[in-house]
Structures are given as structure tokens and as C-alpha cells.
């Protein structure tokens, strides 16, 4: 009966039947119970969730980032000692290190290579390769000492390892260990003809010669400085010049006090060509400013020093009071709590050997004020506390 129906169906009948079946299917679907999708990723962040899935993630997890349980499980399975031989484990850590190295994550690469070496597998060739790879990672972040040590470890396991030999040469050169660099070059050239290594050896020899010459010069300079310092201390003690540097020294100075008033004064007192040279401060109490001089010969007169300052009118002298011929110079003795007027025609040497003159923190301090003015009288009338 069905066969007869099929034979007698027209195209219109078939289309009508297909349409009826479509309607029946739609009615069936519409009649199903409506349920909210809740078993998978949320629709608003499914892409972010997919990026976290180990099968779909595009980037490796960042250091310290919390891993999904699936990722943790896969890692445990991958590095499970029960499911891997020591050689397989070392190889897997090495592969991960290579991956990080190719992406310029050199510190992560070092961590993976280190884990591989901790396995202590019996494959010396594999271990040598891992040492060499870790050496390369250290090299790229300029850890030349660590890189050299790994090169040496690789060469112990594999003496003919050319990559390790070449990097050892570079590391030794960057460390300025030219003697060792030359030895590495010689060892390499015994069995390999390499023009770049030959040039590196020449460069290392030249650098070694220059370094040794510079060391000799530095040693001579240090010896001269030591001699000059000892000679300066002797002269200062012989002159009985009084210094205050945490305590009062007179004839028993053990070291040269360093100026600490201002960065402008860098050079301490020194003895050159039979003359003492001093750092000097000229202070102007009215304006709370100062002028500083370095390496002033003790044969220089006070008036000449001030002449350099007041050759032109200072910008801060708004009342035009500071004229060279009208200025008075004082020094202070803090132990006595007094200030003393100086003759401007004295030189520095004559001042430093005066009975009441004291050098504070290695610097000669002078106070400059316009004579016979209220400012000078106020300065002289200040109450000063004696230093105990």
C-alpha cells in the first residue's frame, strides 16, 4: 500500500509533506521545557575562559599566576617521577626552558634548566646541553660570571663542546679576565681554525696589556697620594695648626678632615710644591650666603681673595654696602665663644698659625661684613655659647 502511495505522489505532494514535517519539528521543540544554560562557560566571558584552558590558551601563565585545576593536573602528570625516567624528566624541563628562551623569557628559562639539572640524570651529553643552554640564558641578561661557570660545567661533561667554548671566551672577555680568555682561545684554536677566535685572542692580549698598564699607573697614583697625604699631615702637625673634627687636634692629627659643608668644596687641604692649599668659605651673615674657593695657596692674601669676589658688584648687594675697601673679615673660635677681626693684608699662612684660629671640618671659615654698620654691630653683639 505504501509503495503505491510513493509511486503516485507528485512533486507538490512531496513539498507539502516536507513542510508539514518541518512544522511538526518546530512544534515539538517549542513544546520542550525551557532551561537556562548553566553547565558551561558564561556567555559574556567565554573567550577569556577559553584562554585559560590548557588546550586553547595562546600564552603561557605568568609567574605567580594561579593555575586552573586542569593545568595543575596536566603538569603533575607531565613531571610525575613515577611516569618518567630521570632522562625524560630532564628533557621535559629542558624543552620548557628552550620554549621560554625562544620567547626571550631568559629568567624563566634559567629556572627550567635549573630544575632539569636537579634531576641529576646519567646522560652527560644531555646535562652538558642543559648547562650550555642555561649559560646562554645568563649571558643574555649579562650574568657573565654565572654564564662562564655553566660553560665550564658543560665542558667538563663534554670537552669538545664548541658552543660552550665560544661563550666561555666571550664571558671571560666581558669579565675582563683576559688571562683566562686567552687560555680559552688557545684551547679552541688547537683543534679548530676560526678567524673570529684568533681576532678575539689578539683583542684579549691588547686589553690585558692595557689593563696591566692602567693598574700600574693606578698603583703609582695611590702610592703618591698616600705619600702626599702623610706629608700633608706631617706639615700640618709641625705647624701646630688646630683642627676640629669631632674633637680638637693640635699637633696630633691622624687623618685629613674632608670638607662637608657643600658639594662645591670637594678637595681637602693638601701640600703641593712646598705650599699648603686650602678650601675656603667666605660667609655673609646678613644674607646667609657664601662664596667658596678650592685649592687656595697659603701664600694668597685675604684681600686678594675678596678682590676676586668683589671685582664686580654682587647681585645680592642691593644696598651697595659691600665695597672691598669697607669690608671687615672675622673668624670664630667656638671654644672661646668669640669672633676675631683679621687684618686683610695677612696671607692664609699667617692666619692659620694664629693662636686662636681653628679649622672646622677641614675648611677655613671667614665672615665678611661691611665695617661700621648696624649689620656688623649686630653680628658682634650676638651671644655665642662656648663649645665644650
C-alpha positions as CSV (number, residue, x, y, z in Angstrom):
1,X,0.0,0.0,0.0
2,X,2.8,2.4,1.0
3,X,4.6,1.5,-2.2
4,X,1.6,2.5,-4.3
5,X,1.3,5.8,-2.4
6,X,5.0,6.6,-3.1
7,X,4.6,5.9,-6.8
8,X,1.5,8.1,-7.0
9,X,3.0,11.1,-5.1
10,X,3.5,14.2,-7.1
11,X,6.2,16.9,-6.5
12,X,3.5,19.1,-4.9
13,X,2.7,16.3,-2.5
14,X,6.3,15.9,-1.6
15,X,6.7,19.6,-0.9
16,X,3.6,19.7,1.2
17,X,4.8,16.7,3.2
18,X,8.2,18.3,3.9
19,X,6.6,21.5,5.0
20,X,4.3,19.5,7.4
21,X,7.3,17.7,8.9
22,X,9.2,21.0,9.5
23,X,6.1,22.4,11.3
24,X,5.8,19.3,13.4
25,X,9.5,19.5,14.4
26,X,9.2,23.2,15.3
27,X,6.1,22.5,17.4
28,X,7.9,19.6,19.2
29,X,10.9,21.9,20.0
30,X,8.7,24.7,21.2
31,X,6.9,22.3,23.4
32,X,10.1,21.2,25.3
33,X,10.7,22.6,28.8
34,X,12.7,25.8,28.8
35,X,16.0,25.6,30.8
36,X,18.7,28.2,31.2
37,X,22.2,27.2,30.0
38,X,24.3,26.9,33.2
39,X,26.7,24.0,32.7
40,X,29.4,25.7,30.6
41,X,31.2,29.0,30.3
42,X,29.2,32.2,30.8
43,X,28.3,33.8,27.5
44,X,29.8,37.1,28.5
45,X,33.3,35.8,29.1
46,X,33.6,32.5,27.3
47,X,36.6,33.8,25.3
48,X,38.5,34.7,28.5
49,X,37.7,31.3,30.0
50,X,38.9,29.5,26.8
51,X,42.2,31.4,27.0
52,X,42.7,29.8,30.5
53,X,42.1,26.3,29.2
54,X,45.4,24.4,28.6
55,X,44.2,23.1,25.3
56,X,43.2,26.5,23.9
57,X,45.4,29.1,25.7
58,X,47.6,31.3,23.5
59,X,50.1,32.4,26.1
60,X,51.8,30.6,29.0
61,X,50.7,31.5,32.5
62,X,52.6,34.4,34.0
63,X,54.9,33.7,37.0
64,X,52.8,33.6,40.2
65,X,49.5,33.3,38.3
66,X,47.0,30.9,39.8
67,X,46.7,27.8,37.6
68,X,43.4,26.0,36.8
69,X,43.0,22.5,38.4
70,X,43.2,21.0,34.9
71,X,46.5,22.8,34.3
72,X,47.9,21.7,37.6
73,X,46.8,18.1,36.9
74,X,48.5,18.1,33.5
75,X,51.7,19.5,35.0
76,X,51.7,16.8,37.7
77,X,51.2,14.2,35.0
78,X,53.9,15.6,32.8
79,X,56.5,15.8,35.5
80,X,55.5,12.8,37.6
81,X,58.7,10.9,38.5
82,X,56.7,7.7,38.6
83,X,55.7,8.1,35.0
84,X,59.0,9.4,33.7
85,X,62.6,8.3,33.8
86,X,65.2,10.9,35.1
87,X,66.3,11.4,31.5
88,X,62.7,12.0,30.3
89,X,62.1,14.5,33.2
90,X,65.3,16.4,32.4
91,X,64.4,16.5,28.7
92,X,61.0,17.9,29.5
93,X,62.4,20.6,31.7
94,X,64.9,21.4,29.1
95,X,62.2,21.6,26.4
96,X,60.2,24.1,28.6
97,X,63.4,26.1,29.1
98,X,64.0,26.2,25.4
99,X,60.4,27.4,24.9
100,X,61.0,30.3,27.3
101,X,64.4,31.1,25.8
102,X,62.9,31.4,22.3
103,X,60.4,33.9,23.7
104,X,63.2,35.9,25.4
105,X,62.0,34.9,28.9
106,X,65.5,34.2,30.0
107,X,64.9,34.1,33.7
108,X,62.1,31.6,33.3
109,X,64.4,29.6,31.0
110,X,67.1,29.6,33.8
111,X,64.5,28.2,36.3
112,X,63.5,25.4,34.0
113,X,67.1,24.5,33.1
114,X,68.0,24.5,36.8
115,X,65.1,22.1,37.5
116,X,66.4,19.9,34.8
117,X,69.9,19.8,36.3
118,X,68.4,19.0,39.8
119,X,67.2,15.7,38.3
120,X,70.9,14.6,38.0
121,X,70.3,12.1,35.2
122,X,73.1,9.9,34.0
123,X,73.1,11.3,30.4
124,X,76.2,13.5,30.3
125,X,75.5,14.8,26.8
126,X,72.0,15.9,27.9
127,X,73.4,17.6,31.0
128,X,76.1,19.4,29.1
129,X,73.5,20.7,26.7
130,X,71.4,22.0,29.6
131,X,74.4,23.7,31.2
132,X,75.2,25.3,27.8
133,X,71.6,26.5,27.4
134,X,71.5,27.9,30.9
135,X,74.8,29.6,30.2
136,X,73.2,31.3,27.1
137,X,70.3,32.5,29.2
138,X,72.6,34.0,31.8
139,X,74.6,35.6,29.0
140,X,71.7,37.4,27.5
141,X,70.9,39.1,30.9
142,X,74.6,39.9,31.3
143,X,75.2,37.4,34.2
144,X,78.6,36.8,32.7
145,X,80.1,35.1,35.8
146,X,77.2,32.6,36.1
147,X,77.3,32.1,32.3
148,X,81.0,31.3,32.5
149,X,80.6,28.9,35.3
150,X,77.9,27.0,33.3
151,X,80.2,26.9,30.3
152,X,82.9,25.3,32.4
153,X,80.5,22.7,33.8
154,X,79.4,21.9,30.2
155,X,83.0,21.5,29.1
156,X,83.7,19.1,32.0
157,X,81.0,16.8,30.8
158,X,81.7,17.4,27.1
159,X,85.2,18.7,26.5
160,X,84.7,19.2,22.7
161,X,81.6,21.4,23.1
162,X,82.4,24.2,20.7
163,X,79.4,26.4,21.6
164,X,80.4,26.3,25.3
165,X,84.0,27.1,24.4
166,X,83.0,30.2,22.3
167,X,80.7,31.5,25.0
168,X,83.3,31.0,27.7
169,X,85.7,33.1,25.6
170,X,83.1,35.9,25.4
171,X,82.3,35.7,29.1
172,X,85.9,35.8,30.2
173,X,86.4,38.9,28.0
174,X,83.4,40.8,29.3
175,X,84.6,39.9,32.9
176,X,88.0,41.4,31.9
177,X,89.6,38.1,32.8
178,X,91.8,38.4,29.8
179,X,94.3,35.7,31.0
180,X,91.5,33.1,31.1
181,X,90.1,34.4,27.8
182,X,93.4,33.9,26.1
183,X,93.6,30.3,27.5
184,X,90.1,29.5,26.2
185,X,91.1,30.9,22.8
186,X,94.3,28.8,22.7
187,X,92.3,25.7,23.7
188,X,89.8,26.4,20.9
189,X,92.4,27.0,18.2
190,X,94.2,23.8,18.9
191,X,91.6,21.8,17.0
192,X,89.6,24.5,15.2
193,X,90.7,27.1,12.7
194,X,88.5,30.1,13.4
195,X,89.5,33.6,12.3
196,X,87.0,35.2,14.7
197,X,88.6,33.4,17.7
198,X,92.0,34.4,16.5
199,X,90.9,38.1,16.4
200,X,89.4,37.7,19.8
201,X,92.7,36.4,21.2
202,X,94.5,39.4,19.8
203,X,91.9,41.7,21.3
204,X,92.3,40.0,24.7
205,X,96.1,40.3,24.6
206,X,95.9,44.0,23.9
207,X,93.2,44.5,26.6
208,X,95.3,42.6,29.1
209,X,98.4,44.7,28.3
210,X,96.3,47.9,28.7
211,X,94.7,46.7,31.9
212,X,98.1,45.8,33.5
213,X,99.4,49.2,32.4
214,X,96.4,51.0,34.0
215,X,96.8,49.0,37.2
216,X,100.5,50.1,37.4
217,X,99.5,53.7,36.9
218,X,96.8,53.4,39.5
219,X,99.2,51.8,42.0
220,X,101.7,54.7,41.4
221,X,98.9,57.3,41.9
222,X,97.8,55.6,45.1
223,X,101.3,55.5,46.4
224,X,101.8,59.1,45.5
225,X,98.5,60.1,47.2
226,X,99.5,58.1,50.3
227,X,102.8,59.9,50.4
228,X,101.3,63.3,49.8
229,X,98.7,62.7,52.5
230,X,101.3,61.6,55.0
231,X,103.5,64.6,54.1
232,X,100.5,67.0,54.4
233,X,99.6,65.6,57.9
234,X,103.2,66.0,59.0
235,X,103.4,69.6,57.8
236,X,100.1,70.5,59.5
237,X,101.2,68.9,62.7
238,X,104.6,70.6,62.6
239,X,102.8,73.9,62.1
240,X,100.6,73.2,65.2
241,X,97.6,74.2,63.1
242,X,94.4,73.5,65.2
243,X,91.7,71.3,63.7
244,X,88.3,70.5,65.0
245,X,86.9,67.2,63.6
246,X,84.7,65.6,66.2
247,X,87.4,66.7,68.7
248,X,90.2,69.2,68.8
249,X,93.5,68.3,67.2
250,X,96.7,70.3,67.6
251,X,99.9,68.5,66.5
252,X,98.3,65.1,66.7
253,X,96.2,65.0,63.5
254,X,95.9,61.4,62.2
255,X,93.9,62.0,59.0
256,X,92.9,64.8,56.8
257,X,89.4,66.1,57.5
258,X,87.2,66.1,54.4
259,X,85.0,69.2,53.6
260,X,81.4,68.5,54.3
261,X,79.8,72.0,54.1
262,X,78.8,72.0,50.4
263,X,79.3,69.8,47.3
264,X,81.1,72.8,45.8
265,X,84.1,72.0,48.1
266,X,85.4,68.7,47.1
267,X,89.2,69.0,47.6
268,X,90.6,68.7,51.1
269,X,93.7,70.6,52.4
270,X,96.8,69.4,50.6
271,X,100.6,70.1,50.5
272,X,101.9,70.7,47.0
273,X,105.2,72.2,45.9
274,X,106.1,73.1,49.5
275,X,102.9,75.1,49.9
276,X,99.7,74.2,51.7
277,X,96.5,74.6,49.7
278,X,93.2,75.2,51.5
279,X,89.4,75.1,50.8
280,X,87.9,78.4,52.0
281,X,84.4,79.7,52.8
282,X,83.6,83.5,52.9
283,X,80.3,83.8,54.6
284,X,78.0,86.8,54.5
285,X,75.8,86.7,57.6
286,X,73.5,89.5,56.5
287,X,72.3,87.5,53.5
288,X,73.0,83.9,54.7
289,X,75.0,83.2,51.6
290,X,78.7,82.3,51.0
291,X,81.4,82.1,48.4
292,X,83.7,79.1,48.3
293,X,87.2,78.6,46.9
294,X,89.2,75.4,46.4
295,X,92.9,74.8,46.5
296,X,93.8,78.3,47.6
297,X,97.6,78.7,48.2
298,X,98.5,79.7,51.8
299,X,100.6,82.5,50.2
300,X,97.4,84.2,49.0
301,X,96.4,87.4,50.8
302,X,92.9,87.7,52.2
303,X,92.4,91.0,50.4
304,X,93.2,89.3,47.1
305,X,90.7,86.5,47.7
306,X,87.9,89.1,48.4
307,X,89.1,91.1,45.4
308,X,88.1,88.2,43.1
309,X,84.6,88.2,44.6
310,X,84.0,91.9,44.6
311,X,85.7,92.7,41.3
312,X,82.2,93.3,40.1
313,X,79.2,94.3,42.3
314,X,77.5,91.1,43.6
315,X,73.8,90.8,42.5
316,X,72.8,90.3,46.2
317,X,74.3,93.6,47.3
318,X,71.1,95.6,46.7
319,X,72.1,98.5,49.0
320,X,75.6,98.8,47.6
321,X,77.2,98.4,51.0
322,X,79.8,95.7,50.2
323,X,82.7,97.6,48.8
324,X,86.1,96.0,49.1
325,X,87.8,98.8,50.9
326,X,85.0,98.9,53.5
327,X,84.8,95.2,54.3
328,X,85.9,93.6,57.6
329,X,86.9,89.9,57.9
330,X,86.3,87.8,61.0
331,X,87.0,84.3,62.2
332,X,85.2,82.5,65.0
333,X,86.6,80.4,67.9
334,X,83.7,78.3,69.1
335,X,85.6,77.1,72.1
336,X,86.0,80.6,73.4
337,X,82.7,81.8,72.0
338,X,84.3,84.8,70.4
339,X,85.0,86.3,67.0
340,X,88.2,88.0,66.0
341,X,88.9,90.7,63.4
342,X,91.5,90.0,60.9
343,X,93.9,92.2,59.0
344,X,93.1,91.9,55.3
345,X,96.7,92.2,54.4
346,X,97.6,88.9,56.1
347,X,98.1,85.9,54.0
348,X,96.4,82.5,54.6
349,X,99.6,81.0,56.2
350,X,99.8,83.8,58.8
351,X,96.1,83.3,59.7
352,X,96.2,79.5,60.1
353,X,99.1,79.7,62.7
354,X,97.4,82.3,64.8
355,X,96.8,81.2,68.4
356,X,93.0,81.3,68.4
357,X,92.4,80.2,64.8
358,X,90.7,76.8,64.4
359,X,90.0,74.9,61.2
360,X,86.5,73.4,61.3
361,X,85.8,70.2,59.2
362,X,88.9,70.9,57.1
363,X,87.7,74.3,55.8
364,X,88.9,77.8,56.6
365,X,85.8,79.8,57.6
366,X,85.7,83.6,57.4
367,X,82.8,86.1,58.0
368,X,82.6,89.2,55.8
369,X,80.7,92.3,56.8
370,X,80.6,96.0,55.9
371,X,82.5,97.9,58.5
372,X,80.9,100.3,61.0
373,X,77.4,99.3,60.0
374,X,74.4,98.1,62.1
375,X,74.8,94.7,60.5
376,X,78.4,94.4,61.8
377,X,77.4,95.6,65.3
378,X,74.5,93.1,65.4
379,X,77.0,90.3,64.4
380,X,79.5,91.3,67.1
381,X,76.7,91.6,69.8
382,X,75.4,88.1,69.1
383,X,75.5,85.9,72.2
384,X,77.8,82.9,71.5
385,X,77.8,79.7,73.5
386,X,81.2,78.2,74.2
387,X,81.8,74.8,72.7
388,X,82.7,72.3,75.4
